[in-house]
Amino acid sequence: GDDKQSGVLEALEPPLGLECLKISDYKGQMPAWHLKTEYYTMLHSLKLDSCSLWEKLISITSLESLNVIKCPALCEIASMPSLESLMLIDCGKLGQLPHHMPALKRLEVEGCGSLEQLPHRMPALNELKVIGSNSLKALVNMPALEWLKLKGCGSLQQLPHHMPALESLEVEGCNMLKTVANMPALKRLRLSRLNTLKWLPSRLPSLEKLEVKNLACWEGWPAGGSGETTFTSVPCLREADFKSCPKMQTEGMLDALLGLAGPDCQATRVQKLSVLNCPSARLGWKLLEHLPNLIHLRLDSKSARLLPSPLPSQVSTFLPSLKTLELRDNTNVDEEVKWGRVPEWVWDLAQLEKLDLRSFSEDISLGSHWQCLPKLRELTLSEFPNLKSLVDVNDITPQQNGTTRPTDAQQQIACLSNLQWLTIGGCLALHLPQQLRDHLGQRLT
């Protein structure tokens, strides 16, 4: 029982010179000896886990690491001048932390719903993670901070304006946040489920990876420009991922690219681009042809307007570096935006190594194409409800067919047999020849 636990812990009075202390699953009152500072002169690590009645922590000047997990009664933490790492998880009554934590380098706070503010001074802090703290409204300037993750902080309205060392920022589910400040050292930015955010920073000179998902109000790059972030203000950008941003536009992005001069224009450094479920994006060929260094491209028919289709030879000229292509058609048959069939220009991308095609409802056969993709190593086909065959034998003569497309089933099977992986899902009508199955063996999933 609780009384017995209290008696045992009280009797286990720690020795002088103790360096590490861990107390777990303790349901009794705090022992009297926890107030005696002479026991903690050399203590550098303390962990309290599931101590339901532990209410406060005294100042321990030697302590370097403190983890407090599932201590719902904790409401006070005294100053810890040497503390370098602090983890607080599910401490629902804790309302504030010490104002000055000069040595703190790493702070993790999760499920502390009453916490209204973080320490005012954390000059050495370089890593901060805050999850599920709905009472937190603002953060202070943190000059040494390099990594920041915020999730489910429903009252947070703004981020600090002075974080010159920040390299990675991830913000999710903070629906009161309206703006994000400029950050000169930021390399990775991930924003998700921010319903009121309308603007991204106007200049991110070091940004390499941008991920934006579920931003209901963000308008992206409207035509004519409106001070939004453009690829001209992120000259180091390599990867851009956009998903479920219904108001995101791309006309202004194209204007910015066209305004850059010189063959080595910085905006063309983008190597990976993904745009999914962004119906206002209307991404087209004019934008893609100004991104010649793309290696990985992922699009769906809701976001891209790749009509009229260019001649196949044109595609290979302005996407010469493309190795991975993922295309998703619109599964809602009532929608006007729908490709129906795999676009013909896909088969002229002879340099492709990975191809992922999903939800094309009108294709019955994909035969006579595979010799066009001699470098293809991974092929994924998903949700082709009417697809019956990957291998066709047609009646086209070699003179009519030219030299690029096989007419013989054995040639087509040979091309597909060179795949390292063939993944098929949701293609209920598809029949694969037994010979192809035997060739692929475990490479077929």
C-alpha positions, 0 to 999 in steps of 0.5 A: 500500500501507499503507507508501506511504500512511504515507509520503505522510501523514508528508510532508504535514506540515500548515502552521501555522494550519491550521483544518480537517483531514480524513483519509479511507480511511487504512490506515497508522500515525498520522503523527509530526506528529499529536503536535505541538500547535503545528500545532493552535493554530487547528484548529477542525474535524477529521474522521477517516473509515475510518482503521483504525490510528488509536489516539488523539487528543491534546488540541486546545484550539481544536477545536470539531467532531470527527467520527470514523467507522469507526476501529476501533483508536481507544481514547483521546480526550484532553480537548477543552475547546472542543469543541462537536460530537462524532460517533463512529461504529463505533469498537469499541474506544473504552471511555470519553470525557473526563470533562469536556467543558464546551462540548459541545452535540451528541454522537452515538455509534453502533456503539461497543460497548465504550463503558461511560460518557459524560462525567460533566460535560456542562453545555452538552449539548442534543442526544444520540444513542446507537445500538448501544452495548450496554455503556452502563449509565447516563447522567448528569444533563444539565441543558441537554439538549433532545433525546435518542435511544437505540436498541439500548442493551441494558445501559441500565437507567435514565435520568437523573432530572434532565433539566429541559430535555428536550423530545424523548425517543425510546427503542427496543430498550433491553430492560433499561430498566424505568422512565422518570422525570418530565420537566416540559418533555417535549413528544414521547415515543416508546417502542418495543421495550422488553420490560421497561418497565412504567410510564410517567412519572406526570406529563408536564405539557408532553407534546404527542405520545405514541407507544408501540409494541411494549411487551410488559409495559406495562399502560396504564390498568387499571381502578381506577387504579394510578399509571399515566400518564393523560390527566389528567397530560398536559394538553397532549397532542394526539397519541397513538399505540399499537401492538402493546401486548398488555397495554395497557388503557383502562378506567382512562383512561375513569375519569380522563376521567369524573372531570374536571369542567367543560366545558373539561376539559383531557383532551379536547384530544387531536386524533389517536388511533391504537390498533392491535393492542392486544387488551386495550385494548377501546376503546369508545364511552364513551371516544370520546365524551369526546374530542370534539376528535378530528380523526384516528382510527385503529383496528382490530378487535383494539383497539376494541369498538365494539359495540353500534353507536350510531345514526349520529346519535349518532356525529356528535354526539360526533365532530363534529371528525373529518376523517380516519378509518382502520379496519382489520379483523382479517385472521385469519378464526379470530379472534373479533374481527372486524367483517367489514363496514364499520360503518354509523356510518361513513357518517354522518360527513358531515364526513370528508375522508379515509377509509382502509378495510382488510381488510374481507372480507365487503363485496361492494358499497359503493354507495349510500353516497358521497353521505353523505360530501360533503366526502370528498377522499381514499379508500383501499380495501385488501384487500377480497377480495370487493368487486365494486362501488363503484356500485350501482343499487338498487330502493329508491324515493326515499320509502323511501330518504329524501333522504340516499342516492343510488339512481342510478349517475350520482349515485354516480359524480358523488360519487366523481368529486369525489375528489382521490385514490382509491387501491385495492389488493388488491381483485381482484374490484372492477370500476370503471366506465369512466366513473369511471376517465375522470373520475378520470384520474391521481387514481386509483391 
